[in-house]
Structure formats: C-alpha cells, structure tokens
Amino acid sequence: MPETVSLRLSDIATRHPYLVIKEVAGKTYLFHSKKTVFFTLNSTARMILDLCDGKHRTADIIREVAEKHDRGPADVLDDVLEYLATLRELEIIALGEAQQAQRRQTDGDL
C-alpha cells in the first residue's frame, strides 16, 4: 500500500533533474532516467508537469487546470492532488515550501 502523501495548497512542486520530456509524433513522453522507465503524458498531465517548475504553488496548478477545462477549482481539486501525489511517489517531483524549492533549484540537490 502506498504511503499517504500530505499536500498543502502552499506547496511548491519541482521536477527532479533526471527527467527527460520529449515530443514524438504528437505524443509526449517522459523518461525517468533514474528508474529507466517511460511514461506517456496526456495534455493535462503535461501541463501539470510543466507547472512543477519550482515557481507554482499547488493552488496555482489547481487553478490553471480548472481554467483549462472551464471548471471550478473544486471540480479538479481531487484529481490534481492525486496526480501530484503520484508524481511524488514516483520521484518525478519533489514538494516543499517555496524556500525549499528555490534552494533545491539553486543547489541541485533533488
């Protein structure tokens, strides 16, 4: 059973540096070089991953996804939080407060 991942709306998500994202024939692929696995991303998954840039809070990501799908934030909240938790469990992103994310980007210690 996966461990429960606690997410706060103030958390900042940052992609790990060992990820490679490529567009091939109109599809988006994510290669996780540390685990040597591939993932195929749909447009919403790609958008969320792009927003995991160390600048956007979880609340910002939820708002952006809601706007893209012409929905309210409450309508996408659970799905976005579940996806972010999955990305964290797969070591695709790290979550933390704004200062921690900025320090990781500067130090490169993801």
VODO-443346 format. One record per atom (N, C-alpha, C): atom name; z, y, x; residue in one letter; residue number from 1. Coordinates in steps of 0.02 Angstrom, whole numbers, plus 32768, in hexadecimal, padded with zeros to 4 digits. Atoms other than C-alpha are relative to their C-alpha. Last residue first. Example, Ala and Ser with C-alpha at 12.3 -4.5 7.8 and 13.67 -1.06 7.14 Angstrom:
# residues 2
DRENDREN / at / pz / py / px / aa / i
DRENDREN / N / 7FFD / 7FC5 / 7FD6 / S / 2
DRENDREN / CA / 8165 / 7FCB / 82AC / S / 2
DRENDREN / C / 8025 / 8037 / 7FD9 / S / 2
DRENDREN / N / 8000 / 7FC5 / 802D / A / 1
DRENDREN / CA / 8186 / 7F1F / 8267 / A / 1
DRENDREN / C / 8000 / 803C / 802D / A / 1
END
This chain:
# residues 110
DRENDREN / at / pz / py / px / aa / i
DRENDREN / N / 8001 / 8026 / 8040 / L / 110
DRENDREN / CA / 7EE5 / 834E / 8351 / L / 110
DRENDREN / C / 8008 / 7FB9 / 8010 / L / 110
DRENDREN / N / 7FD5 / 803B / 7FFD / D / 109
DRENDREN / CA / 7F1B / 83A0 / 83F3 / D / 109
DRENDREN / C / 8003 / 7FDA / 7FBE / D / 109
DRENDREN / N / 8029 / 803C / 8003 / G / 108
DRENDREN / CA / 7E8B / 841A / 840C / G / 108
DRENDREN / C / 8028 / 7FC0 / 8000 / G / 108
DRENDREN / N / 7FEB / 8030 / 7FCE / D / 107
DRENDREN / CA / 7F03 / 84A3 / 8444 / D / 107
DRENDREN / C / 7FD4 / 7FC2 / 8002 / D / 107
DRENDREN / N / 7FFD / 7FE1 / 7FBF / T / 106
DRENDREN / CA / 7EB0 / 8532 / 83E7 / T / 106
DRENDREN / C / 800E / 7FCD / 8037 / T / 106
DRENDREN / N / 8044 / 7FEB / 7FEE / Q / 105
DRENDREN / CA / 7E7C / 84CF / 834E / Q / 105
DRENDREN / C / 7FFF / 801D / 8046 / Q / 105
DRENDREN / N / 8028 / 803C / 7FF1 / R / 104
DRENDREN / CA / 7F24 / 8476 / 834B / R / 104
DRENDREN / C / 7FBA / 8014 / 8015 / R / 104
DRENDREN / N / 7FEB / 8019 / 7FBF / R / 103
DRENDREN / CA / 7F82 / 851D / 8358 / R / 103
DRENDREN / C / 7FD7 / 7FC2 / 8014 / R / 103
DRENDREN / N / 801D / 7FD3 / 7FCE / Q / 102
DRENDREN / CA / 7F1E / 8565 / 82C7 / Q / 102
DRENDREN / C / 8012 / 7FE9 / 8046 / Q / 102
DRENDREN / N / 8048 / 800B / 7FFE / A / 101
DRENDREN / CA / 7F46 / 84CD / 825D / A / 101
DRENDREN / C / 7FDF / 802C / 8035 / A / 101
DRENDREN / N / 800C / 8040 / 7FDF / Q / 100
DRENDREN / CA / 7FFF / 84D6 / 8287 / Q / 100
DRENDREN / C / 7FB5 / 7FF4 / 8008 / Q / 100
DRENDREN / N / 7FF3 / 7FF8 / 7FB9 / Q / 99
DRENDREN / CA / 8008 / 8590 / 825C / Q / 99
DRENDREN / C / 7FF2 / 7FC0 / 8027 / Q / 99
DRENDREN / N / 8033 / 7FD7 / 7FE0 / A / 98
DRENDREN / CA / 7FB2 / 8577 / 81B4 / A / 98
DRENDREN / C / 800B / 8006 / 804C / A / 98
DRENDREN / N / 7FFB / 7FB9 / 800F / E / 97
DRENDREN / CA / 8026 / 84EB / 817E / E / 97
DRENDREN / C / 7FCD / 8026 / 8029 / E / 97
DRENDREN / N / 7FC4 / 7FDE / 7FE9 / G / 96
DRENDREN / CA / 7FED / 843A / 8191 / G / 96
DRENDREN / C / 8000 / 8048 / 7FE9 / G / 96
DRENDREN / N / 7FE8 / 7FCC / 802E / L / 95
DRENDREN / CA / 7F6C / 83B8 / 8164 / L / 95
DRENDREN / C / 803F / 801F / 801D / L / 95
DRENDREN / N / 7FB8 / 7FF8 / 7FF8 / A / 94
DRENDREN / CA / 7F05 / 8351 / 81DE / A / 94
DRENDREN / C / 8013 / 8039 / 7FD1 / A / 94
DRENDREN / N / 7FE4 / 7FBC / 7FFE / I / 93
DRENDREN / CA / 7E58 / 8314 / 81AF / I / 93
DRENDREN / C / 804B / 7FFC / 8011 / I / 93
DRENDREN / N / 803B / 7FD5 / 7FFE / I / 92
DRENDREN / CA / 7DEE / 8278 / 81CA / I / 92
DRENDREN / C / 8016 / 8049 / 8003 / I / 92
DRENDREN / N / 8000 / 7FD7 / 7FC3 / E / 91
DRENDREN / CA / 7E83 / 820D / 81F7 / E / 91
DRENDREN / C / 7FC0 / 8028 / 8009 / E / 91
DRENDREN / N / 8035 / 801A / 7FD6 / L / 90
DRENDREN / CA / 7E5B / 8190 / 816C / L / 90
DRENDREN / C / 7FFA / 8025 / 8043 / L / 90
DRENDREN / N / 7FEF / 8046 / 7FF0 / E / 89
DRENDREN / CA / 7F03 / 81B6 / 811A / E / 89
DRENDREN / C / 7FCD / 7FE1 / 802F / E / 89
DRENDREN / N / 7FC7 / 8000 / 7FD1 / R / 88
DRENDREN / CA / 7EDD / 8271 / 8125 / R / 88
DRENDREN / C / 8012 / 7FB8 / 8015 / R / 88
DRENDREN / N / 801A / 7FE7 / 7FBF / L / 87
DRENDREN / CA / 7E31 / 825E / 80D6 / L / 87
DRENDREN / C / 8038 / 8000 / 8035 / L / 87
DRENDREN / N / 8027 / 8036 / 7FE3 / T / 86
DRENDREN / CA / 7E80 / 81F4 / 804C / T / 86
DRENDREN / C / 7FE5 / 8014 / 8044 / T / 86
DRENDREN / N / 7FD0 / 8032 / 7FEA / A / 85
DRENDREN / CA / 7F04 / 827A / 802A / A / 85
DRENDREN / C / 7FDC / 7FC5 / 8021 / A / 85
DRENDREN / N / 7FE2 / 7FE6 / 7FC3 / L / 84
DRENDREN / CA / 7E7B / 82FE / 8024 / L / 84
DRENDREN / C / 8033 / 7FCE / 801C / L / 84
DRENDREN / N / 8032 / 8004 / 7FCA / Y / 83
DRENDREN / CA / 7E1B / 8293 / 7FA6 / Y / 83
DRENDREN / C / 801D / 8019 / 8042 / Y / 83
DRENDREN / N / 8009 / 8047 / 7FEE / E / 82
DRENDREN / CA / 7EB5 / 8279 / 7F39 / E / 82
DRENDREN / C / 7FCF / 7FF8 / 803A / E / 82
DRENDREN / N / 7FC5 / 8015 / 7FDB / L / 81
DRENDREN / CA / 7EDE / 8333 / 7F3D / L / 81
DRENDREN / C / 7FFB / 7FB7 / 8016 / L / 81
DRENDREN / N / 8002 / 7FE0 / 7FBD / V / 80
DRENDREN / CA / 7E2B / 835F / 7F0D / V / 80
DRENDREN / C / 803D / 7FEA / 8029 / V / 80
DRENDREN / N / 8036 / 801F / 7FD9 / D / 79
DRENDREN / CA / 7E29 / 82E1 / 7E7D / D / 79
DRENDREN / C / 7FFD / 801D / 8047 / D / 79
DRENDREN / N / 7FEE / 8044 / 7FEC / D / 78
DRENDREN / CA / 7ED4 / 8317 / 7E3B / D / 78
DRENDREN / C / 7FCB / 7FE0 / 802C / D / 78
DRENDREN / N / 7FC5 / 8005 / 7FD5 / L / 77
DRENDREN / CA / 7EAC / 83D1 / 7E3D / L / 77
DRENDREN / C / 800E / 7FB9 / 8018 / L / 77
DRENDREN / N / 8014 / 8023 / 7FC3 / V / 76
DRENDREN / CA / 7DFD / 83CB / 7DF4 / V / 76
DRENDREN / C / 803B / 7FF2 / 802F / V / 76
DRENDREN / N / 802D / 8038 / 8010 / D / 75
DRENDREN / CA / 7E22 / 83F8 / 7D3E / D / 75
DRENDREN / C / 7FEE / 7FD7 / 803E / D / 75
DRENDREN / N / 7FD8 / 8039 / 801A / A / 74
DRENDREN / CA / 7EBB / 8461 / 7D6B / A / 74
DRENDREN / C / 7FD4 / 7FC3 / 7FF3 / A / 74
DRENDREN / N / 7FDD / 8022 / 7FC9 / P / 73
DRENDREN / CA / 7E4B / 84D2 / 7DD6 / P / 73
DRENDREN / C / 8028 / 7FC3 / 7FE9 / P / 73
DRENDREN / N / 7FC2 / 7FDF / 7FED / G / 72
DRENDREN / CA / 7DDE / 84F9 / 7D3E / G / 72
DRENDREN / C / 8022 / 7FD9 / 8038 / G / 72
DRENDREN / N / 7FC4 / 801C / 801F / R / 71
DRENDREN / CA / 7D2D / 84B9 / 7D36 / R / 71
DRENDREN / C / 803C / 802C / 8014 / R / 71
DRENDREN / N / 7FF5 / 7FD8 / 803C / D / 70
DRENDREN / CA / 7C80 / 84FE / 7D5C / D / 70
DRENDREN / C / 803A / 7FE5 / 7FD7 / D / 70
DRENDREN / N / 800C / 802B / 803A / H / 69
DRENDREN / CA / 7C5F / 846F / 7DD7 / H / 69
DRENDREN / C / 800D / 8024 / 7FBE / H / 69
DRENDREN / N / 8040 / 8023 / 7FF7 / K / 68
DRENDREN / CA / 7C4A / 84E0 / 7E6F / K / 68
DRENDREN / C / 7FEF / 7FD8 / 7FC1 / K / 68
DRENDREN / N / 8037 / 7FD1 / 800B / E / 67
DRENDREN / CA / 7CD6 / 8552 / 7E31 / E / 67
DRENDREN / C / 7FBC / 7FDE / 8005 / E / 67
DRENDREN / N / 8000 / 7FEF / 8047 / A / 66
DRENDREN / CA / 7D51 / 84C1 / 7E22 / A / 66
DRENDREN / C / 7FC6 / 8030 / 7FF0 / A / 66
DRENDREN / N / 801C / 803A / 8023 / V / 65
DRENDREN / CA / 7D22 / 8483 / 7ECF / V / 65
DRENDREN / C / 7FFC / 800E / 7FB6 / V / 65
DRENDREN / N / 8048 / 8004 / 7FF0 / E / 64
DRENDREN / CA / 7D3E / 8531 / 7F1A / E / 64
DRENDREN / C / 7FDF / 7FC5 / 7FDA / E / 64
DRENDREN / N / 8023 / 7FCA / 8023 / R / 63
DRENDREN / CA / 7DE7 / 8545 / 7EC0 / R / 63
DRENDREN / C / 7FB4 / 7FFD / 800C / R / 63
DRENDREN / N / 8000 / 8010 / 8047 / I / 62
DRENDREN / CA / 7E25 / 849B / 7EFB / I / 62
DRENDREN / C / 7FD9 / 8035 / 7FD9 / I / 62
DRENDREN / N / 8030 / 8038 / 8008 / I / 61
DRENDREN / CA / 7DF1 / 84C2 / 7FAD / I / 61
DRENDREN / C / 7FFB / 7FEE / 7FB6 / I / 61
DRENDREN / N / 8043 / 7FE4 / 7FF9 / D / 60
DRENDREN / CA / 7E4A / 856A / 7FA8 / D / 60
DRENDREN / C / 7FCB / 7FCB / 7FF3 / D / 60
DRENDREN / N / 800E / 7FDA / 803D / A / 59
DRENDREN / CA / 7EEA / 8519 / 7F66 / A / 59
DRENDREN / C / 7FBA / 801E / 8001 / A / 59
DRENDREN / N / 800F / 8031 / 8034 / T / 58
DRENDREN / CA / 7EE5 / 849A / 7FF4 / T / 58
DRENDREN / C / 7FEE / 8024 / 7FBF / T / 58
DRENDREN / N / 7FC5 / 8023 / 8019 / R / 57
DRENDREN / CA / 7EE1 / 852E / 806C / R / 57
DRENDREN / C / 7FE8 / 7FCD / 7FCC / R / 57
DRENDREN / N / 7FF6 / 8005 / 8048 / H / 56
DRENDREN / CA / 7E41 / 855D / 80C5 / H / 56
DRENDREN / C / 803F / 7FD8 / 7FEF / H / 56
DRENDREN / N / 7FF9 / 7FBD / 801D / K / 55
DRENDREN / CA / 7E3E / 8597 / 817A / K / 55
DRENDREN / C / 8011 / 7FFE / 7FB6 / K / 55
DRENDREN / N / 7FC6 / 7FE0 / 7FE2 / G / 54
DRENDREN / CA / 7E52 / 84F9 / 81E2 / G / 54
DRENDREN / C / 800D / 8046 / 7FE5 / G / 54
DRENDREN / N / 8013 / 7FDE / 7FC2 / D / 53
DRENDREN / CA / 7DA2 / 84C3 / 81B8 / D / 53
DRENDREN / C / 8039 / 8022 / 8023 / D / 53
DRENDREN / N / 7FC7 / 8016 / 7FD5 / C / 52
DRENDREN / CA / 7DC2 / 8444 / 812F / C / 52
DRENDREN / C / 7FF3 / 801B / 8045 / C / 52
DRENDREN / N / 7FCA / 7FD0 / 800A / L / 51
DRENDREN / CA / 7D49 / 84A8 / 80C0 / L / 51
DRENDREN / C / 8040 / 7FED / 8027 / L / 51
DRENDREN / N / 8012 / 7FC1 / 7FE0 / D / 50
DRENDREN / CA / 7CB7 / 8446 / 8108 / D / 50
DRENDREN / C / 8037 / 8034 / 7FFA / D / 50
DRENDREN / N / 7FF8 / 800A / 7FB8 / L / 49
DRENDREN / CA / 7D10 / 83A5 / 80D7 / L / 49
DRENDREN / C / 7FED / 803F / 8026 / L / 49
DRENDREN / N / 7FB8 / 8003 / 7FF0 / I / 48
DRENDREN / CA / 7D23 / 83E3 / 8025 / I / 48
DRENDREN / C / 800A / 7FF8 / 804B / I / 48
DRENDREN / N / 7FE6 / 7FBD / 8009 / M / 47
DRENDREN / CA / 7C6B / 8414 / 801C / M / 47
DRENDREN / C / 804B / 8002 / 8012 / M / 47
DRENDREN / N / 8015 / 7FD8 / 7FC6 / R / 46
DRENDREN / CA / 7C36 / 836D / 8064 / R / 46
DRENDREN / C / 801C / 8047 / 7FFC / R / 46
DRENDREN / N / 7FD9 / 8019 / 7FC7 / A / 45
DRENDREN / CA / 7C9D / 830F / 7FE2 / A / 45
DRENDREN / C / 7FEE / 8028 / 803F / A / 45
DRENDREN / N / 7FBC / 7FE6 / 8008 / T / 44
DRENDREN / CA / 7C51 / 837C / 7F5A / T / 44
DRENDREN / C / 802C / 7FEA / 803A / T / 44
DRENDREN / N / 7FFF / 7FB8 / 7FF3 / S / 43
DRENDREN / CA / 7B9F / 835C / 7F98 / S / 43
DRENDREN / C / 8046 / 801E / 7FF9 / S / 43
DRENDREN / N / 8026 / 7FDC / 8033 / N / 42
DRENDREN / CA / 7BB5 / 82A0 / 7FA7 / N / 42
DRENDREN / C / 8009 / 804B / 800B / N / 42
DRENDREN / N / 7FDE / 7FCD / 8027 / L / 41
DRENDREN / CA / 7BED / 8259 / 804D / L / 41
DRENDREN / C / 7FD3 / 801C / 7FCA / L / 41
DRENDREN / N / 8033 / 7FD8 / 8021 / T / 40
DRENDREN / CA / 7BBA / 81B5 / 809D / T / 40
DRENDREN / C / 8024 / 8031 / 7FD3 / T / 40
DRENDREN / N / 7FF5 / 7FF2 / 8047 / F / 39
DRENDREN / CA / 7C3D / 8170 / 8114 / F / 39
DRENDREN / C / 7FC4 / 8028 / 7FE8 / F / 39
DRENDREN / N / 802A / 7FCE / 8021 / F / 38
DRENDREN / CA / 7C25 / 811D / 81BC / F / 38
DRENDREN / C / 8015 / 8008 / 7FB8 / F / 38
DRENDREN / N / 8016 / 800F / 8045 / V / 37
DRENDREN / CA / 7CA4 / 80C0 / 8226 / V / 37
DRENDREN / C / 7FD7 / 803B / 7FE7 / V / 37
DRENDREN / N / 8045 / 8019 / 8003 / T / 36
DRENDREN / CA / 7CC6 / 80BB / 82E1 / T / 36
DRENDREN / C / 7FED / 7FE7 / 7FBA / T / 36
DRENDREN / N / 7FFB / 803F / 8024 / K / 35
DRENDREN / CA / 7D82 / 80D8 / 82CF / K / 35
DRENDREN / C / 7FBD / 7FDC / 7FFB / K / 35
DRENDREN / N / 7FC3 / 8022 / 7FEB / K / 34
DRENDREN / CA / 7D8D / 8162 / 8351 / K / 34
DRENDREN / C / 8007 / 7FBB / 7FE0 / K / 34
DRENDREN / N / 8009 / 8021 / 7FC0 / S / 33
DRENDREN / CA / 7CD8 / 8192 / 8336 / S / 33
DRENDREN / C / 803E / 7FDC / 8019 / S / 33
DRENDREN / N / 7FBC / 7FFB / 7FE6 / H / 32
DRENDREN / CA / 7CEA / 81B5 / 827C / H / 32
DRENDREN / C / 8001 / 7FDB / 8042 / H / 32
DRENDREN / N / 7FF0 / 8035 / 7FD0 / F / 31
DRENDREN / CA / 7C35 / 81CF / 8249 / F / 31
DRENDREN / C / 8044 / 8010 / 801D / F / 31
DRENDREN / N / 7FC7 / 7FEE / 7FD6 / L / 30
DRENDREN / CA / 7C18 / 8234 / 81AB / L / 30
DRENDREN / C / 800E / 7FC4 / 802C / L / 30
DRENDREN / N / 7FDA / 8037 / 7FE3 / Y / 29
DRENDREN / CA / 7B6F / 8227 / 8157 / Y / 29
DRENDREN / C / 8037 / 801C / 802C / Y / 29
DRENDREN / N / 7FCF / 7FEA / 7FCE / T / 28
DRENDREN / CA / 7B1B / 82A3 / 80E3 / T / 28
DRENDREN / C / 802A / 7FC4 / 8016 / T / 28
DRENDREN / N / 7FBD / 801C / 800A / K / 27
DRENDREN / CA / 7A7C / 826F / 8089 / K / 27
DRENDREN / C / 802E / 8018 / 8038 / K / 27
DRENDREN / N / 7FE0 / 7FE4 / 803B / G / 26
DRENDREN / CA / 79DB / 82D3 / 8079 / G / 26
DRENDREN / C / 8044 / 7FE4 / 7FF0 / G / 26
DRENDREN / N / 8028 / 800D / 803C / A / 25
DRENDREN / CA / 7979 / 8265 / 80F1 / A / 25
DRENDREN / C / 8023 / 8017 / 7FC0 / A / 25
DRENDREN / N / 803A / 802B / 7FF3 / V / 24
DRENDREN / CA / 7A02 / 826E / 8174 / V / 24
DRENDREN / C / 7FDE / 7FF2 / 7FBE / V / 24
DRENDREN / N / 802C / 8004 / 803A / E / 23
DRENDREN / CA / 7A86 / 82F7 / 8178 / E / 23
DRENDREN / C / 7FC4 / 7FD7 / 8014 / E / 23
DRENDREN / N / 8049 / 7FFC / 7FF8 / K / 22
DRENDREN / CA / 7B09 / 82D8 / 81FE / K / 22
DRENDREN / C / 7FDE / 7FFC / 7FBC / K / 22
DRENDREN / N / 801F / 7FFC / 8042 / I / 21
DRENDREN / CA / 7BC5 / 82F3 / 820A / I / 21
DRENDREN / C / 7FB5 / 800B / 800A / I / 21
DRENDREN / N / 8045 / 7FE9 / 7FFA / V / 20
DRENDREN / CA / 7C1B / 82B7 / 82A9 / V / 20
DRENDREN / C / 7FE3 / 7FFF / 7FB9 / V / 20
DRENDREN / N / 802D / 800C / 8039 / L / 19
DRENDREN / CA / 7CD8 / 82A8 / 82AB / L / 19
DRENDREN / C / 7FBB / 801C / 800F / L / 19
DRENDREN / N / 802A / 803A / 7FF1 / Y / 18
DRENDREN / CA / 7D3E / 8299 / 834C / Y / 18
DRENDREN / C / 7FD4 / 7FEC / 7FC5 / Y / 18
DRENDREN / N / 8039 / 7FF1 / 7FD5 / P / 17
DRENDREN / CA / 7D83 / 834A / 8340 / P / 17
DRENDREN / C / 7FD1 / 7FC5 / 800D / P / 17
DRENDREN / N / 7FF3 / 8019 / 7FBD / H / 16
DRENDREN / CA / 7DF3 / 8328 / 82A9 / H / 16
DRENDREN / C / 7FC1 / 8009 / 802B / H / 16
DRENDREN / N / 8023 / 803E / 7FED / R / 15
DRENDREN / CA / 7DCD / 8396 / 8215 / R / 15
DRENDREN / C / 8014 / 7FEC / 8046 / R / 15
DRENDREN / N / 802B / 7FF9 / 7FC4 / T / 14
DRENDREN / CA / 7E52 / 8417 / 81E9 / T / 14
DRENDREN / C / 7FE0 / 7FBD / 800F / T / 14
DRENDREN / N / 801F / 803F / 7FE9 / A / 13
DRENDREN / CA / 7EA9 / 842B / 8141 / A / 13
DRENDREN / C / 7FD0 / 8010 / 803A / A / 13
DRENDREN / N / 8041 / 7FF2 / 7FE2 / I / 12
DRENDREN / CA / 7F21 / 84BC / 8122 / I / 12
DRENDREN / C / 7FE4 / 7FBE / 801A / I / 12
DRENDREN / N / 8016 / 8026 / 7FC5 / D / 11
DRENDREN / CA / 7FB2 / 8498 / 80AE / D / 11
DRENDREN / C / 7FBA / 8016 / 8015 / D / 11
DRENDREN / N / 8004 / 7FD4 / 7FC6 / S / 10
DRENDREN / CA / 7FE8 / 8524 / 8037 / S / 10
DRENDREN / C / 7FE8 / 7FDC / 803F / S / 10
DRENDREN / N / 8038 / 7FD3 / 800A / L / 9
DRENDREN / CA / 7FC0 / 84BF / 7F9B / L / 9
DRENDREN / C / 7FF7 / 802F / 803B / L / 9
DRENDREN / N / 7FEC / 7FC1 / 801C / R / 8
DRENDREN / CA / 8035 / 843A / 7FDF / R / 8
DRENDREN / C / 7FC3 / 802C / 7FF8 / R / 8
DRENDREN / N / 802B / 7FC7 / 7FF4 / L / 7
DRENDREN / CA / 8008 / 8385 / 7FFB / L / 7
DRENDREN / C / 801D / 803D / 7FDE / L / 7
DRENDREN / N / 7FEB / 7FC5 / 8024 / S / 6
DRENDREN / CA / 807E / 82F1 / 800C / S / 6
DRENDREN / C / 7FD3 / 803B / 8014 / S / 6
DRENDREN / N / 800D / 7FC4 / 7FD9 / V / 5
DRENDREN / CA / 8028 / 8253 / 8044 / V / 5
DRENDREN / C / 8012 / 803C / 7FD5 / V / 5
DRENDREN / N / 800A / 7FC6 / 802A / T / 4
DRENDREN / CA / 8071 / 81B4 / 7FFE / T / 4
DRENDREN / C / 7FF7 / 803D / 802D / T / 4
DRENDREN / N / 7FC6 / 7FD4 / 8004 / E / 3
DRENDREN / CA / 8059 / 8123 / 8075 / E / 3
DRENDREN / C / 7FEF / 803C / 7FD4 / E / 3
DRENDREN / N / 8003 / 7FC5 / 7FD6 / P / 2
DRENDREN / CA / 7FCE / 80AA / 804B / P / 2
DRENDREN / C / 803F / 802B / 7FF7 / P / 2
DRENDREN / N / 8000 / 7FC5 / 802A / M / 1
DRENDREN / CA / 8000 / 8000 / 8000 / M / 1
DRENDREN / C / 8000 / 803E / 802D / M / 1
END
